[in-house]
């Protein structure tokens, strides 16, 4: 294993460049170093002007998503040694506007997320005296996988539909809608279906499946969207064959 | 002031907005596999049209059916059908492998593992294929 490795880092300095350029740095490569350690080494020792986001270093905060050798990755969970002898190309997440260097603008997702109502919707709240909304472990298992999302945006970066059609609501937001639909305490699935059952919602997805492959938390957004399509199709069939009251 | 405070950033002049290349699907194998899977639907449609031609020829009588067989034996149609068969198999295999992601089946309160859903699709495929072969061969 090499003791040093070259990082090819994409730089974008809007005050002096019209488009991104590339800069190479040589960093140490101990076997327990992740790509983020390499970036921190650059920032501390080689070039303090490099900008990137990070926080927890443990795959919880979802801040350090970047393209590593063309693949969306959490840089805190991607070991440099896997890419030996290098070089390793580090780019900002694809499909997002670049603010500076490796920092992307994800306001689009932040605006879309609340539109799918990712919270528990009740038609009528139970009186406090009746106690909490209880759930069995089986009911929890129904949605738990989809609740693991950390909003790291790797799925949006892997999704060519989002790259080509920015109005697409996108994998993480739809998976989060499904997380609440499958929650036994929730009663908002009708409202969400009306919103998501169109071309910018679930029907925009062509099931490329890359969102699921790159998800660091094994959320399976592609699965969530396909299940949602099945629900929407059955709902349409019911509306077609059954009188309104029976639905 | 009706617009939200962040609205001005929609047209931020200094953000670099990369465009997805027209050839994005050549970037990586999973994207190419997806495009091939989408393309396979054209060959599925061809297979249906070919079957309809066959039924039509049969309905018109023996000479028409003979003509259809001769047409089918021409090199162009044979080549087309060989390519179509390859794409049809690719179509079936990729969709069967994706089925567990879309279908969640519960039996006796427990979720059936995805592998079993894929396997049941393959079994159904094999049963139908065997039935067709039996109809064609064994009943001669």
Interface residues (C-beta under 8 A of the other chain):
Chain A: X12 X14 X15 X19 X20 X70 X94 X95 X97 X98 X99 X105 X107 X111 X138 X141 X160 X163 X164 X206 X207 X208 X209 X210 X212 X213 X220 X222 X223 X226 X227 X229 X230
Chain B: X6 X9 X12 X14 X15 X16 X17 X18 X20 X24 X25 X27 X28 X30 X31 X34 X38 X98 X101 X102 X103 X104 X109 X111
